Amino acid sequence: MLLVVWLGPVAVAGVILELTGAWAVHYPHVSTHPLESTRMLRGRLLQVLMLNQNYHLVHHLWPRIPWFRYGQAAAAAEQAVRAHRDRCRDDDQPAIHGRASATTPRTSITP
């Protein structure tokens, strides 16, 4: 019985961690470009619940920044997305999979 009481919460926590720490931050999974393969989800509550993984774009751009400093680097990440969008526009070509969007709450490339 004790094993079941322990395994149940471990399984639920594992699913939640996988959904928030891997799937949600990489959705829609259409590109391997660092500015297009992840996104940022705004919100203080998400910062707490996801241990700053809502700013996962920071990890893709600067892997050496520790997770607890992602929020401090979020503005620089948004600026990188804007620059990427502008470069794609200047080259008269779309981004790899859509257009860069730094104005929406999700700071990723949107189709």
C-alpha positions in Angstrom: 0.0 0.0 0.0 2.8 2.4 0.9 4.4 1.7 -2.5 1.1 2.7 -4.3 0.8 5.8 -2.2 4.3 6.8 -3.2 4.2 5.8 -6.9 0.9 7.5 -7.7 2.1 11.0 -6.9 5.5 10.3 -8.5 3.8 9.3 -11.7 1.5 12.4 -11.7 4.5 14.7 -11.0 6.5 13.1 -13.8 3.7 13.7 -16.3 3.2 17.3 -15.1 7.0 18.0 -15.3 7.2 16.5 -18.8 4.2 18.6 -20.1 5.4 21.9 -18.6 9.2 21.4 -18.8 9.5 19.8 -22.2 6.3 19.7 -24.3 4.7 23.1 -23.6 7.9 25.1 -24.0 8.7 23.5 -27.4 5.3 23.4 -28.9 4.5 23.4 -31.9 7.7 21.4 -32.6 8.2 22.6 -36.2 11.7 24.0 -36.3 15.2 23.4 -35.0 16.2 27.1 -35.3 17.0 28.4 -31.7 14.5 31.3 -32.1 11.8 29.1 -33.5 12.0 25.9 -31.6 10.8 27.2 -28.3 8.8 30.0 -26.8 8.3 32.2 -23.7 5.1 32.2 -21.8 4.6 35.4 -19.7 3.3 35.4 -16.1 4.6 35.5 -12.5 2.5 32.5 -11.6 4.0 30.5 -14.5 7.4 31.5 -13.3 6.8 29.9 -10.0 4.9 26.9 -11.2 7.4 26.1 -14.0 10.6 27.1 -12.2 11.2 29.8 -14.9 10.9 27.2 -17.7 8.2 29.5 -19.1 11.3 31.6 -20.3 12.8 28.5 -22.1 13.8 30.6 -25.1 16.6 32.0 -22.9 18.0 28.5 -22.4 18.1 27.9 -26.2 19.9 31.2 -26.8 22.2 31.1 -23.8 22.5 27.6 -22.3 25.0 28.6 -19.6 22.5 31.0 -17.9 21.1 29.2 -14.9 17.3 28.6 -14.8 16.8 30.9 -11.9 18.2 33.9 -14.0 16.0 33.2 -17.1 13.5 36.0 -16.1 16.4 38.6 -16.0 17.4 37.6 -19.6 13.8 37.6 -21.0 14.0 41.1 -22.4 17.2 40.3 -24.3 15.6 37.1 -25.7 12.6 39.2 -26.9 15.0 41.6 -28.5 16.7 38.7 -30.3 13.3 37.5 -31.6 12.5 41.0 -32.9 15.9 41.2 -34.6 15.3 37.8 -36.2 11.9 38.9 -37.4 13.4 42.1 -38.9 16.2 40.2 -40.6 13.6 37.9 -42.2 11.6 40.9 -43.3 14.7 42.7 -44.7 15.7 39.6 -46.6 12.2 39.5 -48.1 11.9 35.9 -46.8 9.6 34.5 -44.1 11.2 33.0 -41.1 11.7 29.2 -41.3 8.2 28.4 -40.1 6.2 31.5 -40.0 6.9 35.0 -38.6 8.7 36.1 -35.5 6.4 37.6 -32.9 7.7 39.6 -30.0 4.4 41.4 -29.3 2.3 38.4 -28.4 2.5 36.8 -24.9 4.1 33.8 -26.5 7.5 35.1 -27.8 8.1 32.5 -30.5 7.8 32.2 -34.2 4.1 31.8 -35.0 2.7 30.3 -38.2 
